[in-house]
């Protein structure tokens, strides 16, 4: 878990979610004792704990759900097999599955570059790193090169070749540079080029092994020094201009992701504040907005500001440079000539990811989390049906309405629009540009519900949206949507928009604490993906219980059965989810294995206690060739 995610910058005093939850539970009589403990621990608690029951409006159907075919049938990794003390240097996978390592940090994406394989005595040059896979593997998606037919069916070749877009969230100096701090601009450029996004073509050979196609014209790196475009109402705002007049460059701290129905990739900028600092702290006093977004004179110790003035908050020539980060960025995986586009209509905050769908009117809808303690959940709706906008030459992400969620104690909620037309916002902001650039401040004013670190969102086949709330050990008062105080292990909430304008119905799907000591034990849910059949894939990032490392689990959403598919190595995070069209191949990532410490693990190299561990993608398949998760 990243220490900076524990920070609290929301000082709005908005009613905590825990207050709402307590009233909600009391009002609807949803609290029952552990006598109602479920077999799988999904909505139950250990002895002496309170239990949430009756939250699913499909409960009558679920009484007969055992007549359905079981969606999750694989043999799970047991607590004993997944014990970190026994197997922490290498991953462990279900005996029904196998895995392959793909594109570890340092893999060349173009010919003529020597791979970096973890030699502790050297690191790549910044120029080479710009032509290599970066570090901090995170959100990603697979785009087949073969198109679907009129029925939406893909040819078999689509499952064997495609473009993988993958985020590189972060890499600490000790890992990337081999030292505590950069000593010159070359060190800074190396670090910067290790961040960002990789767009790479991959293919599967006749032996079933995947590899990068290094001579593909599609391959490219997008990093902190890549030219960017902006669109939306804030694109030309003075808030995004600097006195230096420097070009708009770069994307950083790319965490989770999304993808669009027109075939583009969405990468989300999360903890962008960590890369800024002040060389002259006496000359810099944070503004209200900078304070709300967590800027400080040292950042997270990356030290970029000491050699790159763009990231120096005390340099008046680069005022507003920080406002160019914190957006969702669209990348066309099939057209390297197109600059990535930052969509200001989606608001500026610490975007974890975005899950998109189409509403009844054909408009694009996106659900987003702001990953920090006591921050919010957001929703975007395109201005017009997305197909119509494309036909008119406009991006569906360029114009629309941005909302923030308020969870009410009766199990309903309201989407509050962040618009300058609202008198409460018009009295505090001068324009819609300012509302979007400082979306957190606008959400504070509207009374959004502070949550326990909203992370990934995903949309299930029945239209419900699931959101992982990783944890919040600083919470002192529980509420309806954040039911534990403190909430050390997190939970998953879900909702479904109602036909009534601006409202939704919500419930708690699972509280991670209730699984400890059971075969499904997990904590700190993070990555989520719901497949078309009704499975929920859950990835973790944090201190796991029962001797486990971070892991990938699969749940049958309706039957509430959960099984452990994969367990990572010491010190890593399991993140990123992508599949081939036939879903027989799943890609996930081990991020910061061993936290860069070769005495913890040398993965993906053989264990030798010396080789630097490297982030990499894990290719998971069933041994019988079936759908992953089954």
N, C-alpha and C positions, 0 to 999 in steps of 0.2 A: 504494500500500500504506500502511496505517495504521501509524505508528511504534509505537503502544502495543501492537500485536500481537506485537512482537518481545520484549516483556518476558517474564521467566521468574519464576513464583511457585511452581512445584512444586519443593519441596526435600525430597521424600520419599526420594530415593535408590532408588526402584523400578528394577528392571532395565530399561534402555533398550530400546526396540524394535530398535535397531540391533544390539545384542548378540544378540537373539533371531534376527534375520534372518541374521546371519553363520553362526551355528550351523545354522540351518535350511537355508541354501543348501549348506553343506558336507555336511550329513547326507543331503540328497536329491539331491546332485550337480546342482544347478540352475544352476550358473554355467558358462557357456561363453563362448568368445571371440567377437570381433566378426565372425568369419567367418560367424556365423549371423545377421548383421544382416537384419532383416525389411525388406520393401519399404517399409513405411509407418513404420518406426521405433517402433512401439508397444512392443515388448518387446525392443528391440535397443539397441545403443549405437554411438556413433561409433567410428572406428578407434582401437584401443588400449583401449577400454572393455570391461567385462564385460557379459555378456548373460544375461538370465533367459529360459529356454525351458521348455516342457513344463509350464506352470502351469495349463493349462486342461484339466479333465477331459472336455471335449467335443472334445479334439483330433482324435480319429478322425473325428468328424463334420465337423470343419473342413477335413479333407483334401479333402472333396467339396463344400466350401461355395461354390465358384465356380459350382456348378450352380444355386445359389439366385439369385433376382433381386437385383440390387444395390440396397441400401437407400439409399445415398448417391451420387447421380448428378449433382448440380448442379456447375456450373463454379465452382471455389473462387476466393476472392480470393488473388491471387498475392503473393509477398513484395514484388515491385516495386510492385504496385497498392496494397498495404497499408502501404507505407513511410510512417512518420510525418513525415519531413522533407518529403515531397511533398504529403501529404494530411491532416496532423494536425489541422487546424482543423475538419474535417467528417468524418463517418463514411464508411466504404467498405463496400459490400455486393456480394455475388455478382451477376454480370450476369444470372443467372436469377431474381433477386429484386428487390423494391422495398420501401421502408420509408416510414413516416409517423411524425411526432412527435405524441405525445399527452400530455396533462396535465403540462406542465412545472411546476416549483415556482412558486407564485403564482397558479395557475389557480383561480378561485372555484369552490366546490362548491355554493354557494347563490346565488340572485339577490340583487342589491343590494350586491355587493362588487366593487370595482375591481381588476382583475388587476394583479399585479406582473410586469412584463415585462423586468426587468433594468436599470432605470435606476440607474447607479452613485451618483447623488446622493441617493437615498432608499431606504427599505425599508418594508415593510408595518407597520402597527401590530400590537400583539399581539392585539387583538380581531379584526382582519381576518385575521391569520394563522391563527387558530382556525377560520376559515371558508374556508381556502384549502388547496390541495394543499401538503404539506410538502416538505422537502428531504431529500436522502440516499435517493432511491428505491432499494429493495432487493427482498427477497423479496415475492412476490405470488401470487395465484391468481384465476382467473376462474370465477364462479359463474353459470351460465345461469339466466335467470328462468323459462324453460320447463322442465318436468320431463320426464324420460325415461319411456318406456313400460315395460311389464312385461318387455320383452326388453332393456332398457337402451339403446334407441335414442332419440336426441333429434330433435325436429322441426327443420326448417331454421331457424326463428326463434331457436332456442337459440344459433345461431352468429352472430347479428346483434345480440343485446341481452343484457346481463348485468351483474352486479355485480363490479367489480374491487376486491379488497382488496389494499392495497399498503403495505409498510413504509417508514418514513422513518428510516433508521438514525442518521445524524448530520449535522451541519452546523457547520463551524467558525465562530467568532465573526467572523472577517474576511469570511466569505462571507455569513452570515445578518445580522449587525449592521453590517458595514462598518467594524468597528474591532476592536482586539485583545481588549478585555474589556468586559463590561457595566458601565455606570455607574450603573444604578439598577434597581429591580424591574421597570420596564417593559421594559428590555432583556432581563432574565432571562425574563420571560413570553414575549417574542417568540421567543427561542431555544427555550424549552420547547414552545411551540405549533408550532414548525417540526419537532419530533421526533414520533414516534409512528406512527400508522396512519391511512390514508384509506380510507373505504368509499364507493365512488362507482359510480353506474350509468353505463354507457357503451353506446353503440349505433352501428351502422354504417348509413350512409345509402345511397341507391340508387347513388351514385357510388363506393361502396366505402370512403368515408372514415369513420373513427371519431371520436366526440366525446363529451364528458361531457354527461349529462342533468342540467342544473343544478337543475331543479325537481323532481327525484325525491325521494320521501319517504325513500328508503334512504340518501341521502348523509349522511355524518357524519364528523367528525374525532374521533379518540381520541388523547389526548396525555398529558403528564406530570401534568396536573391533572384528569384524568377519573376519576370514582369507579370503583373496582374491587371485585370480590368474590374471595374465596379459598375453595378447597375442598381436600379431602384431610386427612390426619391432622394436618398442621402448620397448618391454617387458623386454629385458635383458640389456637395456641401463644403463650406469653409472649414467644417470640423474635420475634414479629411485632407486638408491642404496644410503644408508646412511653409514657414518663411524661406527655407532653403530651396523650395521648389523641386525637391528631389523626386524621382519617379516612384510610382507605387509598386513596390516589390514585395513578394514573399508571402508564404503561409507557414505557420509554425504551430507546434503542439497539436498536431492533427490526431485527434482521439478516435471516436467512433465515426460512423459514416451513414450514408444512405444512397439510394439510387433512384432514378426517375423512370417513369414508364416510356419515355422517349430514348432511353439507352445511355444516359450520362451518369457520371459518378459524383456524389456529394461528399466532400470531406469537411470535417467540422473542427474549428479552432477552439481549443479548450483553455488551458492555463497559459495564455499568451503573456500575461503580466510578469511571469517569472523570468523573462529574458531581458527585461528593462531594469535599469538602475540609475544611480546618480553619481557622476564623478565628483560633483561639488554639492554635497548634501545641504550646505548652508545656503545655496542659491536656489534650492528647490523645496517648495512646500506643496504637498499633494492637494489637489482640488477635491471638492466633494465627490466628483465622479471618479477621479483616480483612486480615492480611498475606497469607494464602493466596489471597484473592480480589483482591489488588492495590490496596487502598485506600491513598491517600497524602494528604498535607496540601494538595497543589495539584491533584490529579486530573489532567485533561488541559488545564487552563487555561480551562475554561468559566466559572468564577467564580460559579456559581449560589449557592454556599454563602455568599458575601459579602452576599447580599440575601434569600435564601430559607433560613430556619433548618432546614427539612427536610433540607437537604443539607450541614449543618454538623456534621461528625463530632465537633467539640469542644463542641457544645451538649448538655448532659446531658438536656434535655427531649426530645430526638429520638433518644436511644439506640434502636437496632434499626431505625430507618427504612431503613437500607441492606439489611436482611434482607427487605424487601418487594419487592426487585428481584432479577432473576436467574432468573425463572421462565418457563414457557411459558403463554401467554395465549390463551384461546379466545374467539372473537368470532362471534356469529351475524349473518351479513351481511344476513339478511332481517328482522331484528327489532331496530330501533334502541332499543327500550325495554329490552332486556336489557343489563345491565352486563357488561363483559368479565370473564372468570373466570380467575384464576391457579391453575394446578393444581399443588399442592405434591407430589403423588405422583410427579411427573416429575422431582423433584430441582431443586436450585438450583446452577447453575453458569453459565458463559458460553455459553448455548445459541446455536449457530449456526443450526440448523434441525432439523426432524423429518420423517422419512419413515415413513408408516404402512402397515400391511398387516393381513391377518387370518390367524391360524394355523389348524392343522387342527381345533382345538377351537372355533373361532369367536371366540377372544379377539383383541382389538386389540393389535397389536405396534407399537412405535415405536422407531426407531433415531436416535440423537442424537450430535452432536459437540460437544466443549467446545473452542472455538477459542482456544487459547493454546499456546505452545510447551511441549512435554512434558506436555500434558494428555490427557484420556482420551475413549474412545468408550463410550456408554451405550445401554442397551436397557430399554424398559418393556413389561410385559405386563399387560393388564387383569385384574382379579380374577376376572371371569366373562366368558362370551361377550358381546360388546358389544351385540348386539340385546336380549339378556335384561336387561342392565343398563338400557338405555333404557326397555324396557317397564316396569321396576320404578321408573322415575323417577329413576334415578341416571346420572350421566355416566360413561361407560367410562374416563374419564381421572381419576376421583376416587379410585379404589382399585386397587391392583395391586402388582406387584413391580418394583423398580428394580435393574438390574444394571450392572456395569462390566466392560469387556473386558480379558482377559489373553491376549496372543498368544504361543503356544508355538512353539518352533523347529522342530517337526515338521510345521508347516503346519496345525495345529489350534489351537483356542483354547477358553477357558472363560469363561462368563458368571458373574461373582461377584456374589451378591446383597448389596445394601446393606440389611441388616436388623439391627435391634437384637437379634434372636435369635442372631446370630453372637457367640460369646463375645469375639472380638477387638474387635468394635465395642461390645459391652455394657460392656467394661472402660474405654472411653474416652468413651462418650456416655450420657446419662441417659434418652433416649427415642428413638423412631422419628422424632419431630418434629425432634429435633436432628440425626439422621443425614441427613434429607432437606434441612434448611436448610444444613448444612455437608457436602454430598455430596462435595465435593472432598477434604476431610479423611478422610472414610470410605473413599473410593476409594484414597487413599494407603495407609491401614492394610491394606487387602485385597491390595495388591500389584498393582494394575492396571498395564498397560503404557503408559508415557509415549510419546505420539505426536507427529508433526510438524504440529501445528496442525490437528486434525480439523475440517473445515468441513461442507459439505453432504453429505447422504446421499440416495440414491435407490434404488429397488428395480426391477430389470429383470424382464422377463416370465418368466424362468426361476427367479425367486425369489432370485437373488443380490442382495446389498446392496452398492452402490458408495459409497465415501467419499473425498472429496478431502482430501488432506493438502498444504496449500498450500506450505509451505516450513519450513525451520528451519536458518538459517545458524549457529546456536549449537551445533548437535549436533557432538560430538567423537568419538563412537563409533557406528558403524553397527550395525544389528541386522536381524533378519529382516523385520519389518514396516516399518522405516524404513531402507532399504538404503544411503543415502548419508550421509556425514559429511565436511563439512557438506552439508546438503541445501538448496541455494540456490533450486532451482526446483520442488521438490515432486513428488508422485506420487499415483496413485490406487490404493487398495487395495479389495479386495472379499472378501466372505465369504458363506457360506450356512449357516444353522443346520442341524444334523443331528438325526435322530430321538432320538439319545442326549441325555438331559436336560442342558441347560446347556452344550452344546458347539457349536462351529462349525468349519468348514473355511475357510481363507483362502488368498489368493495376491495377488501384486502384479499389477495390470492394466497399468499404464503408468508409466514414469519419465520425467518431462518433459524432463530433461536430454538424453535420447536423441533428441529430435526436433529439436534445434537444428541449423540449417544445412540442414534439409530443407524441403519445401514445407508440411509440417504443423507447423512450428516453433511451440511455445508454452511458456510457463512459468507457474508459480503457479496451478494449477487451483483453482477455487473453486466456483462454481455448477454443479450437476449436475442433469440430469433424463433418465431413461430412458423412451422412449416405448413404447407397446404393441407396436410392430413390432420393436424391438430396436436402436433408435438411442440413442446416448448423447450428449446435448448437454453441452458443456463450456464454461464461462465462466472468464475469468481475472481475477486481481487482483494485479498486481505488475509488476516490471520485465521486459517481454518482450524477447526477443532478436531479432536479424536486422532491426532497424529498425522493429519493429511496435509499435503501441499495444495495449491490452487488447482481447480479441476473444471471439467466440462461434464454436465449432467443433462439428462433428457427426461422430460416429464410428459406423460399423457395428460393433456389439459383437463379432459372431462373425467377420466377415471381417477385422476389425482395419484398416479403412480409415478415414482421418480427413480431413476437408476443412474449410477456413476459410470460414464463412458471412458473418461481419460483423466489422469492425474499428472500434473506437471512436475518440474524439478524444483529443488530448493531455491527459494528467493524469487521465483518467477510470478508472473500473472498470466492467466489463460484468457485470451481475448481474440476478437476478430472472428467472424463467421461468414462463410461463403460456400456455395454449392454449385456443382454443374447442373444443367437443366434437368437431368434425370435423377438427380439427388443421390447417386451412388458414390459420389466423391464429395467430401466435406473438407474445407480448409479452415484451420484455426491457427493461432499463434501462441508461442511462448515468448513473452516479453520480459526483458531484463533478467534472463536466467542467472541465478546466483547473485543478482544485483551486481553483476560484473566481477564477482570474486571467484577466481579459479579454484580456491580451496573448498568452495561450496559445490560447484559443478563445473565441468568443462564442456557441457553439451552445446552444440551437437558433435563436438570432437569426442574421441575416446577419453575415458577418465585417466588423467595423468597428474592432476593437481597443479598444473602449470598453464595450460592453454586457456586463453581468455574465452569465457562463454559468450555466445553470440545469439541474439534474437533470431528466430527463424519461424517459418511457416510449417505447420504439421499437416500432412495430407492423410486423411482418415478414410478407410474403406472397410466394408464388411468382407470377410473372407469368402462368403458365398455370393458376393456381388450384389447384394440387396440394397435397399434404400437405407441410407445412414440414419441411425436413430431407432431403427426397427429391431 
